[in-house]
Amino acid sequence: MNLTYQLSMHLAAHMRQWPQSDREQVRREIARRLNSGDAWLWPEPMQMEMFA
């Protein structure tokens, strides 16, 4: 799992829906949930070159 990708996708989706939220506080909460396994994961793009 790519934590940077997951965090950026969760944060972008949250901020689109709730733009008035404190971005840094939301980022910390999402990171905590990702680290604890308490968050659903975005499908990550695959690097098809790896399978060639």
C-alpha positions in Angstrom: 0.0 0.0 0.0 1.3 3.4 -1.0 0.6 5.6 2.1 1.4 8.8 0.3 -1.1 8.1 -2.5 -3.8 6.9 0.0 -3.4 10.0 2.1 -3.5 12.4 -0.8 -6.6 10.8 -2.3 -8.5 10.7 1.1 -7.4 14.3 1.9 -8.5 15.6 -1.6 -11.9 13.9 -1.3 -12.5 15.2 2.2 -11.5 18.8 1.3 -13.7 18.7 -1.8 -16.7 17.8 0.4 -15.8 19.9 3.4 -13.6 22.8 2.3 -14.0 24.7 5.6 -12.2 21.8 7.5 -8.8 22.4 9.1 -6.6 20.7 6.4 -3.7 19.8 8.8 -6.0 18.3 11.4 -7.8 16.3 8.7 -4.5 15.1 7.3 -3.4 13.9 10.8 -6.7 12.0 11.4 -6.6 10.3 8.0 -2.9 9.3 8.6 -3.8 7.9 12.0 -6.7 5.9 10.5 -4.5 4.6 7.6 -1.8 3.5 10.0 -4.3 1.7 12.3 -6.0 0.0 9.3 -9.3 1.7 10.1 -9.7 3.3 6.6 -10.9 1.9 3.3 -8.3 2.1 0.5 -8.4 3.8 -2.9 -7.6 1.5 -5.8 -4.0 2.3 -6.7 -2.9 2.7 -10.3 -0.8 -0.3 -11.4 2.6 0.1 -13.1 2.1 -2.3 -15.9 5.9 -2.1 -16.8 6.4 -4.3 -13.7 4.6 -7.2 -15.3 6.3 -7.1 -18.7 
